[in-house]
Amino acid sequence: MVDKFDIKKIKWLKGYKGTPSAYFPLKTPSVSVILDLIPDPDWLKFIEEIGEEKALEIRTKAQQRGKALHAFLEHFINSLVKSKDPSMALQHTQKVSVPILENEGVPMEKIDKGREMFFNFYYSSYVNLYTDLIGTELALYSPFLFYRGKADVFYNEKGVGRVVTDFKGTTSTIEKDSIKELKYKRQLGAYALALEHMFKEKELKISKASILAIHSKTPTIQEITCIGNELEEQKKEFEILVKQWHKDNNQEFLFSSTL
């Protein structure tokens, strides 16, 4: 650890009673960065087949489509909770989402595709789930494991309890026991763990974590869910991953026995 320490990164700020105190920044990885520790042979094979440049170009286009989908979903759900009127919420998201996405440089063809995928959600039964909404685009972090993320929807589900959900765009069905499914479930464990850590004093318990995978080629919406023992297992597995990341990045001191 000593040979990695860079004294230039220390910042002197006002501390106790206004006296100078030294602060050193921690590396705080995102959930997606931590999940990169899990090898993905399908992605590596894809790169090998078409080349890294083309693969990254395709991924960027998929990210733009996903960004458009998320914008329509976020503005619709927030408006629906306030208005209780799906038609009004639909008008709202149509009005505000497109200009925002254009200003962020998302091509119109990707905006149109994201809107088309949003309509798959709009005409599904899932549209009625979020009446007791706690928040959208919720910034997450763990004060104990030092990672961060962002959850699309956090809400109360009748008969279930507190639920955290993430939306994904996909071009194909997510196969059971695939690496993609494994990563999604680890992500759900990460989100549930962060929320429980953030609200530890209130003894918050996440009852369910889910991903809604909205297909780009068909009206299909695939739900991947973790509850009960499986969710507990995913939280434990993610904790192993995040500790490994900190160890690889010379921050294993965060988990000494004194903490």
ROKESE-735973 format. One line per field, with one value per residue (C-alpha): residue in one letter; chain; x, y, z negated. Coordinates in pm, 1 decimal. Each point is the difference from the previous one (the first is absolute). Layout:
N
residuo = [A / ...]
cadena = [A / ...]
east = [X / ...]
north = [Y / ...]
up = [Z / ...]
//
This chain:
259
residuo = [M / V / D / K / F / D / I / K / K / I / K / W / L / K / G / Y / K / G / T / P / S / A / Y / F / P / L / K / T / P / S / V / S / V / I / L / D / L / I / P / D / P / D / W / L / K / F / I / E / E / I / G / E / E / K / A / L / E / I / R / T / K / A / Q / Q / R / G / K / A / L / H / A / F / L / E / H / F / I / N / S / L / V / K / S / K / D / P / S / M / A / L / Q / H / T / Q / K / V / S / V / P / I / L / E / N / E / G / V / P / M / E / K / I / D / K / G / R / E / M / F / F / N / F / Y / Y / S / S / Y / V / N / L / Y / T / D / L / I / G / T / E / L / A / L / Y / S / P / F / L / F / Y / R / G / K / A / D / V / F / Y / N / E / K / G / V / G / R / V / V / T / D / F / K / G / T / T / S / T / I / E / K / D / S / I / K / E / L / K / Y / K / R / Q / L / G / A / Y / A / L / A / L / E / H / M / F / K / E / K / E / L / K / I / S / K / A / S / I / L / A / I / H / S / K / T / P / T / I / Q / E / I / T / C / I / G / N / E / L / E / E / Q / K / K / E / F / E / I / L / V / K / Q / W / H / K / D / N / N / Q / E / F / L / F / S / S / T / L]
cadena = [A / A / A / A / A / A / A / A / A / A / A / A / A / A / A / A / A / A / A / A / A / A / A / A / A / A / A / A / A / A / A / A / A / A / A / A / A / A / A / A / A / A / A / A / A / A / A / A / A / A / A / A / A / A / A / A / A / A / A / A / A / A / A / A / A / A / A / A / A / A / A / A / A / A / A / A / A / A / A / A / A / A / A / A / A / A / A / A / A / A / A / A / A / A / A / A / A / A / A / A / A / A / A / A / A / A / A / A / A / A / A / A / A / A / A / A / A / A / A / A / A / A / A / A / A / A / A / A / A / A / A / A / A / A / A / A / A / A / A / A / A / A / A / A / A / A / A / A / A / A / A / A / A / A / A / A / A / A / A / A / A / A / A / A / A / A / A / A / A / A / A / A / A / A / A / A / A / A / A / A / A / A / A / A / A / A / A / A / A / A / A / A / A / A / A / A / A / A / A / A / A / A / A / A / A / A / A / A / A / A / A / A / A / A / A / A / A / A / A / A / A / A / A / A / A / A / A / A / A / A / A / A / A / A / A / A / A / A / A / A / A / A / A / A / A / A / A / A / A / A / A / A / A / A / A / A / A / A / A]
east = [0.0 / 282.7 / 146.8 / -344.7 / -58.0 / 2.8 / 39.9 / -106.9 / -354.3 / -36.3 / -233.4 / 2.2 / -348.9 / -159.5 / -55.8 / -78.9 / -53.8 / 119.6 / 351.3 / 172.2 / -50.6 / 156.1 / -230.8 / 102.4 / -252.8 / -107.3 / -59.5 / -374.6 / -94.6 / -339.5 / -196.4 / 67.3 / 375.7 / -6.0 / -204.2 / 272.1 / 196.8 / -229.0 / 140.9 / -245.0 / 103.9 / -292.9 / 121.7 / 359.1 / -117.8 / -203.7 / 309.0 / 204.2 / -257.0 / -56.2 / 291.3 / 18.5 / -74.9 / -321.0 / -104.8 / 42.7 / -193.0 / -291.4 / 10.2 / -5.5 / -309.9 / -166.4 / 84.4 / -159.1 / -315.1 / -0.5 / 44.5 / -305.6 / -204.6 / 96.0 / -92.3 / -350.7 / -47.7 / 126.1 / -210.5 / -306.5 / 17.7 / 65.5 / -291.6 / -230.4 / 59.6 / -99.1 / -289.6 / -134.8 / -89.5 / 190.2 / -107.3 / 123.7 / 323.9 / 47.6 / -44.7 / 246.4 / 278.0 / -48.6 / 32.0 / 303.9 / 207.5 / 78.3 / 151.5 / 212.5 / 133.3 / 69.8 / 194.8 / 204.3 / 91.5 / -210.5 / -78.6 / -369.3 / -2.7 / 103.8 / -256.4 / -269.7 / 115.0 / 6.4 / -353.7 / -116.6 / 140.2 / -162.4 / -338.6 / 54.8 / 15.5 / -291.5 / -235.2 / 115.3 / -130.3 / 322.8 / -122.9 / -221.7 / 273.1 / 141.9 / -293.8 / 179.6 / 324.2 / 289.8 / 236.9 / 141.6 / 358.6 / 100.4 / 371.0 / 127.9 / 316.2 / 126.8 / 169.3 / 137.3 / 117.5 / 80.5 / -170.6 / -269.4 / -283.0 / -335.3 / -335.3 / -271.4 / -299.9 / -44.6 / -354.3 / -235.8 / -181.3 / -321.5 / 41.0 / 374.1 / 172.5 / 285.6 / 111.2 / 287.0 / -21.8 / 230.7 / -104.9 / 205.5 / -30.0 / 89.2 / 2.0 / -52.7 / -128.0 / 226.5 / 73.6 / -31.3 / 338.6 / 178.7 / 276.1 / -236.2 / -260.4 / 270.7 / 121.5 / -353.9 / -65.2 / 326.2 / -111.0 / -326.8 / 191.5 / 215.7 / -300.7 / -181.3 / 316.0 / 70.5 / -355.1 / 9.9 / 336.4 / -121.1 / -300.9 / 153.4 / -114.6 / -359.7 / 45.7 / -112.5 / -46.1 / -23.2 / -254.6 / 48.3 / 240.5 / -78.3 / 106.9 / -250.3 / 168.4 / -194.5 / 68.1 / 78.2 / -123.6 / -318.7 / -259.5 / 151.1 / 84.8 / 208.6 / 14.1 / 299.4 / -77.1 / 189.7 / -187.3 / 52.7 / 302.1 / 109.0 / 19.2 / 200.0 / 238.6 / 46.9 / 77.0 / 269.5 / 148.0 / 14.6 / 168.7 / 274.2 / 41.4 / 20.7 / 256.2 / 204.6 / -14.6 / 126.3 / 275.7 / 105.3 / 8.9 / 203.6 / -290.2 / -29.6 / 71.5 / -368.8 / -92.6 / 247.2 / -127.5 / -7.7 / -278.8]
north = [0.0 / 244.3 / -3.3 / 83.9 / 298.7 / 333.9 / 289.1 / 245.2 / -133.4 / 118.0 / 298.4 / 231.2 / 103.9 / 153.4 / -259.9 / 9.4 / 357.8 / 129.1 / -140.0 / -145.0 / -372.4 / -227.4 / -206.7 / -272.9 / -113.9 / -363.3 / -173.7 / -66.8 / -236.1 / -23.4 / -323.6 / -50.9 / 37.2 / -261.0 / -237.8 / 21.2 / -233.2 / -276.8 / -125.9 / 14.8 / -254.9 / 97.1 / 360.4 / -110.8 / -231.9 / 284.1 / 223.7 / -278.4 / -51.6 / 360.3 / 194.6 / 223.5 / 326.1 / -133.3 / -166.8 / 324.3 / 189.4 / -243.4 / 26.9 / 380.2 / -8.6 / -240.0 / 236.4 / 290.8 / -203.5 / -95.7 / 361.7 / 97.1 / -283.0 / 106.4 / 362.3 / -88.9 / -237.8 / 239.4 / 297.1 / -216.5 / -167.4 / 325.3 / 167.5 / -298.8 / 1.6 / 366.8 / 3.8 / -356.7 / 36.6 / -224.4 / 209.5 / 320.9 / -167.6 / -125.9 / 348.9 / 134.5 / -246.6 / 51.9 / 374.4 / 16.4 / -308.7 / 72.6 / 350.9 / -123.6 / -293.0 / 219.9 / 243.3 / -294.3 / -98.5 / -314.7 / -60.1 / 20.4 / -358.7 / -117.3 / 229.2 / -152.3 / -351.6 / 80.4 / 140.5 / -312.2 / -216.8 / 228.3 / -66.9 / -371.8 / 91.4 / 243.8 / -268.2 / -263.2 / -83.5 / 135.4 / 353.9 / -32.1 / -106.3 / 333.6 / 174.5 / 6.4 / 143.4 / 90.0 / 128.2 / -25.3 / 27.7 / -49.0 / 49.8 / -290.6 / -57.4 / -226.6 / 172.6 / -339.7 / -148.6 / 325.7 / -36.5 / 197.0 / -46.7 / 129.8 / -178.5 / 74.5 / -53.2 / -48.8 / -62.3 / -185.2 / -296.5 / -106.8 / -333.7 / -5.3 / 296.7 / 221.0 / -72.7 / 131.2 / -38.1 / 72.8 / 27.8 / -149.6 / 3.4 / -324.8 / -141.6 / -361.1 / -219.0 / -20.7 / -367.5 / -170.1 / -64.6 / 216.3 / 243.5 / 289.4 / -134.7 / -59.8 / 360.8 / 134.9 / -194.3 / 120.2 / 353.9 / -55.1 / -119.9 / 313.5 / 233.6 / -173.1 / 0.4 / 369.6 / 102.7 / -202.7 / 153.4 / 353.0 / -41.7 / -232.7 / 212.0 / -29.8 / -376.9 / 12.8 / -340.7 / -53.7 / -274.2 / -29.6 / 115.1 / -30.5 / 85.9 / 67.4 / -82.9 / 170.9 / -154.2 / 214.9 / -245.0 / -137.3 / 125.6 / -236.6 / 117.9 / -247.7 / 26.4 / -124.0 / -7.9 / -65.5 / -50.5 / -180.9 / -228.4 / 66.8 / 373.1 / -61.4 / -220.9 / 264.7 / 262.9 / -226.4 / -75.9 / 367.5 / 80.4 / -249.0 / 170.2 / 354.7 / -101.6 / -163.4 / 322.7 / 203.6 / -252.8 / 18.3 / 379.3 / 10.5 / 92.5 / -321.1 / 208.8 / 100.3 / -343.3 / -41.6 / -153.2 / 341.9 / 126.4]
up = [0.0 / -82.0 / 351.6 / 144.4 / -226.2 / 182.2 / -243.2 / 271.8 / -26.6 / -358.7 / -40.7 / -298.9 / -104.8 / -303.5 / -267.6 / -371.2 / -121.6 / 335.4 / -37.2 / 308.7 / 52.4 / 261.5 / 224.0 / 241.9 / 265.7 / 15.0 / 328.4 / 2.6 / 283.5 / 164.3 / -8.2 / 371.9 / -50.6 / -275.5 / 215.7 / 264.9 / -228.7 / 126.9 / 332.4 / 289.5 / 266.4 / 225.7 / 19.2 / 60.5 / 276.7 / 153.1 / 4.7 / 156.4 / 274.5 / 110.3 / -150.6 / -304.0 / 183.2 / 155.5 / -325.4 / -194.2 / 267.7 / -32.3 / -378.9 / 18.5 / 221.3 / -244.1 / -285.3 / 188.2 / 55.3 / -367.8 / -102.9 / 204.5 / -151.1 / -352.4 / 65.6 / 118.9 / -293.6 / -265.6 / 108.5 / 50.6 / -342.4 / -185.7 / 175.7 / -51.8 / -375.8 / -17.4 / 245.5 / -40.2 / 368.5 / 247.6 / 300.5 / -161.0 / -103.6 / 355.8 / 140.1 / -254.5 / 80.0 / 374.2 / -49.8 / -229.7 / 87.5 / 364.2 / -47.9 / -291.5 / 201.1 / 303.4 / -218.2 / -128.5 / 353.8 / 34.1 / 370.7 / 94.9 / 126.8 / -348.7 / -163.2 / 220.7 / -86.5 / -369.9 / 25.6 / 183.5 / -281.2 / -257.6 / 160.6 / -61.9 / -367.9 / 23.0 / 131.4 / -251.5 / -347.5 / -152.2 / 53.9 / -307.2 / -243.2 / -109.5 / -162.3 / -338.5 / 129.8 / -229.3 / 267.2 / 351.4 / 120.9 / -362.1 / -70.6 / -208.5 / -199.2 / -272.7 / -295.3 / -102.8 / 330.0 / 183.9 / 337.2 / 181.6 / 247.3 / 116.6 / -22.7 / 252.6 / -228.9 / -375.9 / -120.3 / -232.5 / 153.7 / -168.6 / -174.9 / 68.6 / -162.9 / 117.2 / 355.9 / 210.4 / 379.1 / 290.7 / 364.4 / 280.7 / 375.2 / 172.9 / 351.9 / -105.9 / -280.4 / -302.6 / -36.2 / -336.8 / -166.0 / 258.4 / -91.8 / 74.8 / -241.4 / -259.9 / 28.7 / -18.1 / -318.8 / -153.4 / 90.1 / -182.0 / -304.4 / 18.6 / 11.9 / -285.8 / -211.8 / 62.4 / -92.6 / -319.1 / -88.8 / 73.8 / -227.5 / -254.8 / -295.8 / 122.2 / 39.0 / 362.2 / 162.0 / 373.7 / 63.2 / 374.5 / 269.1 / 368.4 / 350.3 / 276.7 / 329.5 / 279.9 / 339.3 / 301.3 / 265.2 / -157.5 / -253.8 / -259.1 / -350.0 / -194.1 / -379.4 / -197.4 / -369.8 / -321.5 / -325.3 / -328.3 / -24.9 / 356.8 / -63.2 / -317.9 / 196.4 / 270.5 / -264.2 / -145.6 / 341.3 / 89.9 / -330.6 / 90.5 / 337.7 / -135.7 / -262.7 / 274.3 / 201.7 / -294.5 / -61.4 / 366.4 / -32.2 / -322.9 / -225.7 / -200.5 / -311.7 / 14.9 / -128.8 / -283.1 / -320.8 / -163.1 / 227.6]
//
